[in-house]
Every structure is written in structure tokens, then in C-alpha cells.
Amino acid sequence: MADAGNEKKPLVSGFLMSTQFMELDGCTRCQECMKWCPTFDVRQDRPGITPMYKIAKFRELLGSQYGLRAKLFGPKPLNEDEIDIWKDDAYMCTTCGVCGTVCESGINTVELWEAMRPNMVARGNGPYGKQSFFPGLLGKDRNPFQAKQSERLCWVPDDATVLESEKVAYFAGCTAAYRQQALGVATVRLMNSLDIPFCMLGEDEWCCASALIRTGQRPVMRDHAVHNIDALKERGVETVLFACAGCLRAATIDWPRWYEGYIPYKTMPLSVYLRDKVRSGEVEWKRPLDFKVTYHDPCHNGRHLMHVKGRDWSFEAPRDILKSIPGVQFEDMARSREFQRCCGAGGGVKAGIPDLALDCAKARLEDADLIAADIIASTCPFCRRNIMDGRAALTEASDVKIVDVVEMMAAAMGLDTTIPDNPYMQFQEQDVIVCEEVCEIETIERKAEGKDLVGEAH
């Protein structure tokens, strides 16, 4: 039934470009996207969540409002029940982009989904579930963990060297700063060991706000984009390194869209920068890591950026590092690179529909089990967290560990990656490499609950 309170709200209030309306008409219903969609793979009873059906339904709704019949006789009243069903289908998507990779019509599906969602937010139909907490958290705390900005660098070891300004900057991201601090420590140790002068924004580093764009909540995103760009410019930065795929995607594609002015720096995956050091012979390996390792391609660093940064930066750099580490036996999973299976955390799904995120993670763990991997390495803290959560939710225990490429490199170089005592020790939860006579992997169990209102999502 049509809701009188919502009847006059337009279906589209902006955000969609003219070319995207053409893309809606370009879908040939070939069903290729249905074969690859990670959420449909674990929700076979919900065909409406697949790209083909989402496009078809949205096209039908648009026709009722803006088509030829609507021009001649007036638009039909919108059925709010139908809108809500379509909204649910639209948000049961990680915006991973594999549908765009295999699309026979070449539809840029990631941009299409991210243009549809703010229209739902504008109507009051979106976002979904706990995703609605994002703007409040970021607007108040500038991070999603209710943490203190003044403690952004509380994990940096006292003997580490981090400069106030420099040509190279390390943008740590919220997760490395507050929840996976072993990644931050490993990064700083690597940079110092390789004599790379670098700076960090510290208290001036605000959340990349990727989750706001993915869920269609744009206003606060603009504030964060402008602030972070200005903070980097003020420090004279020329290259910004990211160990978080979500931050890298936001800084490369999203921030510039909201910034009026010249951006003087380039964004780079940390794995690319470190691979150059390996190739130049500056890296001295001291310990073998005798594990069978596979690599999980983050959607944000892979499919989202492969046409911007190139396939080598997006897919090969982290693999090259892993293959160079002594002792590592590397093997790709069946689905890799542009065809990889999304972990399930993206697009706000981790926060809004956590059971769907977990089921996607379980499917990814099965991919790793098929090749008997000891470690799933990645360059995305969100993938890492969600796959770990999927592992914990399995009915049969899995021995697969999830470790960042940077931490594996630091361990093989014999660096001390001990996390200094700080206010967020009780919230740490990750697999870490511990090396004494041999290198083994241990799991840091979280000791406190109740601080993460929205999980970890991007």
C-alpha cells in the first residue's frame, strides 16, 4: 500500500548520472552476474539481490515515475512496500564489483549501486540496520570505534621514529590505530628498518569515511575528505601509503570528488612501495616462514582500483612480496584477482546484515581449505576481521589463520612487532606471527565487549 506520508517523495533526487540511466537500459539479462555474485551464492532463495533483478526492478520503478506513460498520464503512486523490498535487496550487496567484471554489457555496477543508495537515504528508506550509526559516530568521534582522536598514535613504540611532516606519509586508518594494532606496529617497524623517513597525521587523521559512501550517507563524508586532504597538503606530502584497502579506495576515488582544489600527492598501496624495496635488494630476510600461504584480494584494492592503478599494483605486488619470503609455499585460491570471492564485509553488510557477511566469509574459508592453506594473507583489515569472524562461526573448526602481508614481511625480517601497552589493548583481536626458535601463529582474543556499535564495515 502507498504511504501517504511518503507518497510525494521522489524516487530519484539526484546522484545518478545520465550515463547510468543508459546503463540501466543496457542490461541484457544474460544472468552472468548471478553465477558470480557472492551474496546470492549464500542466499539462493533471494534472486532479487542479484544485479540483474535489482536493475530490472529499479528500471520498472523509474518507468512508473518518469516513463512515457507517466509523462502522458502522470506518475503512478509508489508502492512503499515494493520500495522497501527493493531497498533490502539493494543493501544485501557488498558492492564488491565482480558483477561489473563479468558484465557482458560493461555496466559499471559499483558506481551504479553507490548512486542508487543515497536516493534511498534521501527518501528515508535507507540505510540498513546499524549502518545508520555511521554519521553520528564519525561526526562526533571522527572514527567508528568511539575512540579518542588524541590516542590515534598510542600504539607507536617509544623507540620508533615518526616525523611531523615529510614527503612520504603513512595513513594508518582506524582499524590499525584501534583494533589491529599489530599491523600498525609492523608498518612503522618496516619503515624505520628500511630507513624510510615518513610522517603520520596522528590526531589530524580522520576516518576515511568509506562506509558512508558505500551506504549512501554522503554529507559527513565530504567533511572527512576535505579535512584529510588538507592535513596531508599542510605536511608537504607527495606520496601517501595505505595498508588498508578501504582507505586506499576512498582516498583515490572518493575524496577527490568532494575536494575543490589541487591535490599534490599520489596514493599508493603499501605493498607496492615495499615490493620496490624487495626488488632493490634493501630487504634482508632473517627468518623463514614455513607456511602454505594464499592471498585474498580485497575488492577495494583489486576490482575497484585495477582500472585506476593497474593490475600490477592491484593484484601482483602483494603476491610478489609473499613469494619472496623464505619458506613460504604460495598457491592461489580458485577464485582470485578480478574474479575473487568477496569476504562479505563490504558495502556496509558487516554492520547492517552481519549474518550475510559471516556466510560469505565461510565460503571464502572453504576456498582456502580446498588448497589446504595455513594462512590467508591480505591487505585489508576488514577482510581480515570478517574472515576471522566467519572462522569463529563455523560448526567445524578451521586451522586457517588470517594475517596481513605487512606483518608477514616484518616477521621474516626479524623485527619486533610487540604492541606497546595502550588503552586499546583489551579490544585487540587478530592472528599474529610469533617467532622464537620457529615462527608460529597465535590468536589474540578480545578481552572486552561493547565498544563497537556497528562492527567493522566499509
C-alpha positions in Angstrom: 0.0 0.0 0.0 1.2 3.5 -0.7 2.1 5.5 2.4 0.5 9.0 2.3 3.5 10.4 4.3 6.0 9.2 1.6 3.8 9.5 -1.5 5.4 12.8 -2.6 9.0 11.8 -2.0 10.7 11.4 -5.4 12.3 8.1 -6.2 15.3 9.9 -7.6 16.5 13.1 -6.0 19.9 13.3 -7.8 23.1 11.2 -7.5 22.6 9.2 -10.7 24.3 10.4 -13.9 22.7 10.3 -17.3 25.1 7.6 -18.4 23.9 5.4 -15.5 20.3 5.7 -16.7 21.6 4.4 -20.0 23.3 1.5 -18.2 20.0 0.5 -16.6 18.7 0.0 -20.1 21.9 -1.8 -21.1 21.3 -4.9 -19.0 20.7 -7.8 -21.4 19.5 -10.2 -18.6 22.2 -12.7 -19.6 22.4 -13.9 -15.9 26.2 -14.0 -15.9 26.3 -11.8 -12.8 24.2 -14.4 -10.9 26.9 -17.0 -11.4 29.5 -14.9 -9.6 27.5 -12.8 -7.0 28.9 -13.7 -3.5 25.8 -12.8 -1.6 23.5 -14.7 -4.0 25.8 -17.7 -3.7 24.9 -17.9 0.0 21.3 -16.7 -0.4 19.9 -18.7 -3.2 16.4 -18.0 -2.0 16.8 -14.3 -2.7 17.2 -13.8 -6.5 16.1 -10.2 -6.0 19.5 -9.3 -4.6 21.3 -10.2 -7.8 22.4 -7.4 -10.1 20.1 -8.4 -12.9 17.0 -8.4 -10.8 18.0 -5.2 -8.9 18.4 -3.4 -12.2 15.1 -4.7 -13.6 13.1 -3.7 -10.6 14.7 -0.2 -10.4 14.0 0.3 -14.1 10.4 -0.7 -13.5 10.1 1.8 -10.6 11.7 4.5 -12.7 9.3 3.8 -15.6 6.3 4.3 -13.3 7.5 7.8 -12.4 9.4 9.1 -15.4 8.5 6.9 -18.4 6.3 7.8 -21.4 3.1 6.8 -19.8 4.0 8.8 -16.7 4.6 11.8 -18.9 1.3 11.5 -20.7 -1.0 10.5 -17.8 1.0 11.3 -14.7 3.2 9.0 -12.5 1.7 6.1 -10.6 1.6 6.2 -6.8 4.7 4.5 -5.5 4.0 1.3 -3.5 6.1 1.7 -0.4 6.1 -2.0 0.3 7.8 -2.6 -3.0 10.2 0.2 -2.4 11.2 -1.4 1.0 11.7 -4.8 -0.6 13.9 -3.3 -3.3 15.8 -1.3 -0.7 16.5 -4.5 1.2 17.7 -6.2 -2.0 19.9 -3.2 -2.8 21.6 -3.2 0.6 22.2 -7.0 0.6 25.2 -6.3 -1.6 28.8 -5.8 -0.7 29.5 -3.6 -3.7 32.4 -6.0 -4.5 32.1 -5.3 -8.2 32.5 -8.8 -9.6 29.2 -8.4 -11.4 30.8 -5.5 -13.3 33.8 -7.5 -14.1 31.8 -10.3 -15.8 29.0 -8.0 -17.2 28.6 -8.6 -20.9 27.3 -5.0 -21.3 30.2 -3.4 -19.5 28.0 -1.8 -16.8 30.0 -0.1 -14.0 27.9 -1.8 -11.3 29.9 -0.5 -8.3 29.2 3.2 -9.3 25.6 2.3 -10.1 24.9 0.7 -6.7 26.6 3.6 -4.9 24.5 6.1 -6.9 21.2 4.3 -6.1 21.7 4.1 -2.3 21.8 7.9 -1.5 18.4 8.2 -3.2 17.0 5.6 -0.8 18.6 7.5 2.1 17.1 10.8 0.8 13.6 9.1 0.8 14.1 7.8 4.3 14.2 4.2 3.2 17.9 3.7 3.8 20.4 3.0 5.2 20.1 -0.5 6.6 20.2 -1.5 10.2 23.1 -0.3 12.2 24.6 1.4 9.2 22.5 4.4 10.4 25.0 4.9 13.3 27.9 5.8 11.0 27.3 9.5 10.5 26.8 10.1 14.3 30.0 8.2 15.2 32.1 9.8 12.6 30.7 13.3 13.2 31.3 13.0 16.9 34.5 10.9 17.3 35.9 11.0 13.7 36.3 7.2 13.9 33.7 4.4 14.1 35.1 2.9 17.4 34.1 5.7 19.9 37.9 6.1 20.5 39.8 9.2 21.3 41.4 11.0 18.4 44.2 12.1 20.8 45.1 8.5 21.1 45.5 7.8 17.4 49.2 7.0 17.8 49.1 5.4 21.2 50.3 2.2 19.7 53.6 3.6 18.2 56.6 2.2 20.1 58.6 4.7 22.0 61.8 3.9 20.1 60.1 4.3 16.7 60.7 7.4 14.5 57.6 9.1 13.1 58.0 12.6 11.8 55.6 15.6 11.9 56.0 16.3 8.2 57.7 14.5 5.3 57.3 13.7 1.6 56.0 10.2 2.4 53.0 9.7 4.7 51.5 6.5 6.2 47.8 6.8 6.6 47.1 4.1 9.2 43.3 4.0 9.2 41.0 3.5 12.2 41.3 -0.3 12.4 45.1 -0.4 12.6 45.0 2.5 15.1 42.5 1.0 17.5 41.7 -2.7 16.7 44.5 -4.4 14.8 47.5 -2.5 16.2 50.0 -5.3 15.3 49.5 -4.1 11.7 50.4 -0.5 12.6 53.4 -1.6 14.6 54.7 -3.8 11.8 54.3 -1.0 9.3 56.2 1.5 11.5 59.0 -1.0 12.2 59.3 -1.8 8.5 59.6 1.8 7.5 62.2 2.5 10.2 64.2 -0.6 9.3 64.4 0.4 5.7 65.4 4.0 6.6 62.3 5.5 5.0 61.6 8.9 6.5 57.8 9.3 6.9 55.1 11.2 8.7 51.7 10.4 10.1 48.7 12.7 10.6 48.1 11.4 14.2 45.2 13.3 15.8 44.6 15.0 12.4 43.9 11.7 10.7 40.1 11.3 10.4 38.4 8.1 9.3 38.5 7.7 5.5 34.6 7.6 5.8 34.4 4.8 3.1 31.5 3.3 4.9 29.4 6.4 4.4 29.9 6.4 0.7 29.1 2.7 0.4 25.9 3.0 2.3 24.7 6.2 0.6 25.3 8.6 3.5 27.3 11.3 1.9 27.2 14.6 3.9 29.7 13.7 6.6 31.9 12.0 4.0 32.6 15.4 2.4 33.9 16.8 5.7 36.3 13.9 6.2 37.6 14.0 2.6 38.3 17.7 2.7 39.9 17.6 6.2 42.2 14.6 5.3 43.4 16.1 2.0 44.1 19.5 3.6 46.0 17.8 6.5 48.2 15.9 4.0 48.8 19.0 1.9 49.8 21.0 5.0 52.6 18.5 5.7 54.0 18.7 2.3 53.2 15.1 1.5 53.9 13.8 -2.0 53.2 10.1 -1.6 50.6 8.6 0.8 50.9 4.9 1.7 48.0 2.8 2.7 48.0 -0.7 4.3 44.1 -0.6 4.3 42.4 -1.3 1.0 39.2 0.6 2.1 41.2 3.7 3.0 43.1 3.5 -0.3 39.9 3.3 -2.4 38.3 6.2 -0.5 41.4 8.4 -0.8 42.0 7.6 -4.5 38.4 7.7 -5.9 36.1 9.2 -3.4 37.9 12.1 -1.7 38.8 14.0 -4.9 35.2 14.1 -5.9 34.4 16.3 -2.9 37.6 18.4 -3.0 37.7 21.8 -4.7 41.4 22.3 -5.4 44.7 20.8 -6.4 45.7 17.5 -4.8 49.5 17.4 -4.9 50.2 13.8 -3.7 49.7 10.4 -5.1 48.2 7.4 -3.3 49.9 4.1 -3.3 49.3 0.6 -1.7 52.0 0.0 0.9 52.6 -3.4 -0.7 53.8 -1.7 -3.9 56.2 0.6 -2.0 57.6 -2.4 -0.1 57.9 -4.6 -3.2 60.2 -1.9 -4.7 62.4 -2.3 -1.6 62.5 -6.1 -2.0 63.4 -5.7 -5.7 66.2 -3.2 -5.0 67.8 -5.6 -2.5 67.2 -3.4 0.5 65.3 -6.1 2.4 67.2 -8.6 4.4 65.3 -11.8 5.3 66.3 -13.3 8.6 63.6 -15.9 9.3 61.8 -18.5 7.1 58.1 -18.6 7.4 57.3 -22.2 6.7 53.7 -22.0 5.9 51.5 -22.6 2.9 50.1 -19.2 2.0 47.3 -18.0 -0.2 46.3 -14.4 -0.9 42.8 -12.9 -0.7 42.3 -9.9 -3.0 40.4 -7.1 -1.3 37.7 -5.8 -3.5 38.7 -2.2 -2.8 42.3 -2.6 -3.8 41.5 -5.0 -6.6 38.4 -4.7 -8.7 37.7 -1.1 -7.6 41.2 0.2 -8.4 42.5 -2.1 -11.2 41.5 0.3 -13.9 42.9 3.2 -12.0 46.2 1.9 -10.5 46.7 -1.0 -13.0 46.6 -4.8 -12.5 50.2 -5.0 -11.3 49.6 -2.6 -8.4 46.2 -4.1 -7.6 47.0 -7.8 -7.8 50.6 -8.7 -8.2 52.6 -6.6 -5.7 51.4 -8.4 -2.6 51.8 -11.8 -4.2 55.4 -10.9 -5.3 56.2 -10.0 -1.6 54.8 -13.3 -0.3 56.6 -15.3 -2.9 59.9 -13.6 -2.0 59.7 -14.5 1.7 61.8 -17.6 2.5 59.9 -20.7 3.4 56.6 -19.5 2.0 54.8 -22.0 -0.2 52.4 -19.9 -2.2 49.2 -21.0 -4.0 46.3 -19.0 -5.3 42.7 -20.0 -4.5 40.5 -21.0 -7.4 38.9 -17.5 -7.4 41.5 -14.8 -7.4 42.4 -11.4 -8.7 39.4 -9.8 -10.6 37.3 -12.9 -10.1 38.0 -13.4 -6.4 35.2 -14.1 -4.0 34.3 -11.2 -1.7 34.8 -11.8 2.0 31.4 -10.3 2.7 32.3 -7.3 4.8 32.0 -4.5 2.2 29.1 -2.2 1.3 28.1 -1.9 4.9 27.0 -5.5 5.0 29.2 -6.3 8.0 27.3 -3.7 10.1 23.8 -3.9 8.5 23.4 -7.6 7.8 26.1 -9.4 9.8 24.8 -12.9 9.2 25.1 -12.4 5.5 28.7 -11.2 6.0 29.6 -14.3 8.0 28.1 -16.7 5.4 30.2 -15.0 2.7 33.3 -15.3 4.9 32.6 -19.0 5.5 32.5 -19.6 1.7 35.9 -17.8 1.4 37.3 -20.1 4.1 36.2 -23.1 2.1 38.2 -21.8 -0.9 41.3 -21.7 1.3 40.5 -25.2 2.7 40.4 -26.6 -0.8 44.1 -25.9 -1.3 45.0 -26.7 2.3 46.3 -23.2 3.1 47.8 -22.5 6.5 47.5 -18.7 6.1 45.1 -16.4 4.2 47.2 -13.3 3.7 45.5 -10.0 2.7 46.0 -6.2 2.7 42.6 -5.3 4.1 41.9 -5.2 7.9 38.1 -5.5 7.2 38.5 -8.7 5.1 40.8 -10.0 7.9 38.3 -9.3 10.6 35.3 -10.7 8.8 37.1 -13.9 7.7 38.2 -14.4 11.3 34.6 -13.9 12.4 33.5 -16.4 9.8 36.0 -18.9 11.1 34.7 -18.5 14.6 31.1 -19.1 13.4 32.0 -22.4 11.6 30.4 -25.5 13.0 33.7 -27.4 12.4 36.8 -25.7 13.5 39.3 -24.4 10.9 43.0 -24.1 11.4 43.4 -21.4 8.7 44.9 -18.2 10.0 44.4 -14.7 8.6 47.5 -12.4 8.6 48.4 -9.2 6.8 51.2 -9.2 4.2 53.0 -6.4 6.0 53.1 -8.4 9.2 54.4 -11.5 7.4 57.2 -9.3 5.9 58.1 -7.8 9.3 58.2 -11.3 10.9 60.5 -12.6 8.2 62.8 -9.6 8.6 63.1 -10.4 12.3 61.5 -7.2 13.5 59.9 -6.7 16.9 56.2 -6.1 16.4 55.2 -6.2 20.0 52.3 -3.9 20.7 53.1 -1.3 23.4 50.7 -1.2 26.3 47.9 1.3 25.5 44.2 2.0 26.3 43.0 -0.3 23.4 44.9 -3.5 24.3 41.6 -5.1 25.5 40.0 -4.6 22.1 42.7 -6.2 20.0 41.6 -9.3 18.1 43.8 -10.7 15.4 46.1 -13.5 14.4 49.7 -12.6 14.9 53.1 -14.2 14.0 55.3 -15.0 17.0 58.9 -16.1 16.3 61.3 -17.6 18.7 63.1 -20.7 17.6 60.5 -21.1 14.9 57.7 -18.9 13.7 54.2 -19.8 14.8 50.8 -18.0 14.6 48.8 -17.1 17.7 45.4 -15.6 18.0 44.9 -12.5 20.2 41.5 -12.9 21.8 39.5 -9.8 22.5 39.1 -9.2 26.2 36.3 -6.6 26.2 33.0 -6.1 24.5 30.6 -3.3 23.9 32.7 -0.7 22.1 31.9 -1.5 18.5 28.3 -0.4 17.8 28.5 -1.2 14.1 31.1 -3.9 13.9 33.8 -3.2 11.3 32.4 -2.2 7.9 33.5 -0.3 4.8 
